[in-house]
Amino acid sequence: MKETLRYLAGIAGPSGYGSKTTADQVVRSSSSSPHHHLTAIITGATSGIGAETARVLAKRGVRLVIPARDWKKAVALKEGIEKENPKAEIILFDIDLSSLASVKRFCTQFLALGLPLNILINNAGIFSQNLEFSEDKIEMTFATNYIGHYLLTEMLIEKMVETAEQTGIHGRIINLSSVIHSWVKRECFTFTQMLNPNKYNATRAYAQSKLANILHAKEISRQLKAKNAKVTINAVHPGIGASTSCYVALSTQAQELSGKYFADCNECICSALANDESGARRLWTQTRALISRRLIADCNECSCSALANDESDARRLCMLTRALIHRRLQHQITTPS
Ligand SMILES: NC(=O)c1ccc[n+]([C@@H]2O[C@H](COP(=O)([O-])OP(=O)(O)OC[C@H]3O[C@@H](n4cnc5c(N)ncnc54)[C@H](OP(=O)(O)O)[C@@H]3O)[C@@H](O)[C@H]2O)c1
């Protein structure tokens, strides 16, 4: 009740910000100097909260890497930001977060550039009205909102740790969750059901994926702390704007906070299920096993062409090659140098 009243009235919390604070205000007061030295990846930046986050970060001089599934929208976003801020540095990539192969391809391409990585905003999200499956045969909401971001984080985290070590600046990962995560009932939160639900309910699938986003942040935070890495990871409920994402990404107040949940630019309490440490570890382990199985499945035995299957041709090629090598070696022995 108190939280709702605070939200409606826009009363500032301990951070000095509240539900009426804009992303521009947060970022302007995060530091007096621009952030030209920072590189951020933002998923789902082609619309909504992601687009506003990208606009505001670019305005503060952050170099943006935008992986997007819709190239036209990505180009329009880039042009829009450059119009407002001609010095903005924006690099576009192709990604479909619901596809493990696509996420892997993007990470390989990004890492090949040799750029530093300070901020990763796992923002993209869908609410799928109907039961659909990804190319990896995973329910689409879970695949896009959680599994894709899990793999993305896994493949980029070492780069973030390395960047933080080299620059002395804390790396920050932000998982976009939702207050709706608290609607999930413990008995419904089973991994196999989330991958392939018996009875599909769109709101439940969305809420489960958002709970998974918080548990992911909690478990990765625990692992990073155990390694003494200077990278933090937090989850946020964005409300309707980009202010909380920008607050956690840039404010000095949030720089060393990790494994927390934020709303309206303030640390908040999440559900008991989202605070379950062993549940977070179990989910992380199950996801890791699933992803390795699916990626290994990519390397499975395949059929080759009829010509490549021709046994007698294979034998003839082998004999001819052997005879050639034999002749060349004989020639070397009999010809004095
Ligand atoms: N808005 C809210 O009130 C609210 C409240 C709580 C939580 N959230 C969370 O905040 C985040 C942003 O929400 P939003 O309202 O700004 O969403 P949105 O306007 O619907 O934008 C979603 C973004 O995700 C991208 N996306 C979706 N599927 C993708 C895929 N397979 N591969 C790559 N990109 C994909 C979309 O790309 P396309 O442009 O190609 O579609 C779009 O850029 C989400 O995680 C959402 O769950 C939002």
PDBQT file of the ligand as one rigid body, heavy atoms in Angstrom, charges set to zero:
ROOT
HETATM    1  N1  LIG A 401       6.732  -1.698 -20.737  1.00  0.00    +0.000 N 
HETATM    2  C1  LIG A 401       6.389  -2.103 -19.530  1.00  0.00    +0.000 C 
HETATM    3  O1  LIG A 401       5.436  -1.593 -18.943  1.00  0.00    +0.000 OA
HETATM    4  C2  LIG A 401       7.204  -3.169 -18.843  1.00  0.00    +0.000 A 
HETATM    5  C3  LIG A 401       6.869  -3.522 -17.523  1.00  0.00    +0.000 A 
HETATM    6  C4  LIG A 401       7.624  -4.504 -16.904  1.00  0.00    +0.000 A 
HETATM    7  C5  LIG A 401       8.682  -5.103 -17.553  1.00  0.00    +0.000 A 
HETATM    8  N2  LIG A 401       8.987  -4.755 -18.826  1.00  0.00    +0.000 N 
HETATM    9  C6  LIG A 401      10.131  -5.404 -19.495  1.00  0.00    +0.000 C 
HETATM   10  O2  LIG A 401      10.952  -4.395 -20.063  1.00  0.00    +0.000 OA
HETATM   11  C7  LIG A 401      11.546  -4.851 -21.272  1.00  0.00    +0.000 C 
HETATM   12  C8  LIG A 401      11.247  -3.893 -22.410  1.00  0.00    +0.000 C 
HETATM   13  O3  LIG A 401       9.837  -3.775 -22.522  1.00  0.00    +0.000 OA
HETATM   14  P1  LIG A 401       9.132  -2.859 -23.625  1.00  0.00    +0.000 P 
HETATM   15  O4  LIG A 401       7.752  -2.599 -23.147  1.00  0.00    +0.000 OA
HETATM   16  O5  LIG A 401      10.001  -1.726 -23.980  1.00  0.00    +0.000 OA
HETATM   17  O6  LIG A 401       9.047  -3.906 -24.831  1.00  0.00    +0.000 OA
HETATM   18  P2  LIG A 401       8.745  -3.644 -26.385  1.00  0.00    +0.000 P 
HETATM   19  O7  LIG A 401       8.430  -2.219 -26.656  1.00  0.00    +0.000 OA
HETATM   20  O8  LIG A 401       7.748  -4.680 -26.794  1.00  0.00    +0.000 OA
HETATM   21  O9  LIG A 401      10.163  -3.986 -27.059  1.00  0.00    +0.000 OA
HETATM   22  C9  LIG A 401      10.687  -5.256 -26.994  1.00  0.00    +0.000 C 
HETATM   23  C10 LIG A 401      11.997  -5.267 -27.713  1.00  0.00    +0.000 C 
HETATM   24  O10 LIG A 401      12.509  -6.614 -27.697  1.00  0.00    +0.000 OA
HETATM   25  C11 LIG A 401      12.853  -6.982 -29.012  1.00  0.00    +0.000 C 
HETATM   26  N3  LIG A 401      12.726  -8.424 -29.242  1.00  0.00    +0.000 N 
HETATM   27  C12 LIG A 401      11.651  -9.212 -29.049  1.00  0.00    +0.000 A 
HETATM   28  N4  LIG A 401      11.911 -10.467 -29.424  1.00  0.00    +0.000 NA
HETATM   29  C13 LIG A 401      13.195 -10.487 -29.863  1.00  0.00    +0.000 A 
HETATM   30  C14 LIG A 401      14.035 -11.491 -30.406  1.00  0.00    +0.000 A 
HETATM   31  N5  LIG A 401      13.623 -12.757 -30.577  1.00  0.00    +0.000 N 
HETATM   32  N6  LIG A 401      15.287 -11.169 -30.762  1.00  0.00    +0.000 NA
HETATM   33  C15 LIG A 401      15.719  -9.885 -30.619  1.00  0.00    +0.000 A 
HETATM   34  N7  LIG A 401      14.979  -8.889 -30.129  1.00  0.00    +0.000 NA
HETATM   35  C16 LIG A 401      13.719  -9.184 -29.754  1.00  0.00    +0.000 A 
HETATM   36  C17 LIG A 401      11.872  -6.210 -29.878  1.00  0.00    +0.000 C 
HETATM   37  O11 LIG A 401      12.340  -6.203 -31.209  1.00  0.00    +0.000 OA
HETATM   38  P3  LIG A 401      11.359  -5.845 -32.445  1.00  0.00    +0.000 P 
HETATM   39  O12 LIG A 401      11.362  -4.346 -32.506  1.00  0.00    +0.000 OA
HETATM   40  O13 LIG A 401      12.003  -6.499 -33.602  1.00  0.00    +0.000 OA
HETATM   41  O14 LIG A 401       9.997  -6.393 -32.112  1.00  0.00    +0.000 OA
HETATM   42  C18 LIG A 401      11.880  -4.860 -29.181  1.00  0.00    +0.000 C 
HETATM   43  O15 LIG A 401      13.012  -4.117 -29.549  1.00  0.00    +0.000 OA
HETATM   44  C19 LIG A 401      11.000  -6.255 -21.518  1.00  0.00    +0.000 C 
HETATM   45  O16 LIG A 401      11.929  -7.205 -21.050  1.00  0.00    +0.000 OA
HETATM   46  C20 LIG A 401       9.736  -6.289 -20.664  1.00  0.00    +0.000 C 
HETATM   47  O17 LIG A 401       9.426  -7.599 -20.242  1.00  0.00    +0.000 OA
HETATM   48  C21 LIG A 401       8.257  -3.800 -19.497  1.00  0.00    +0.000 A 
ENDROOT
TORSDOF 0
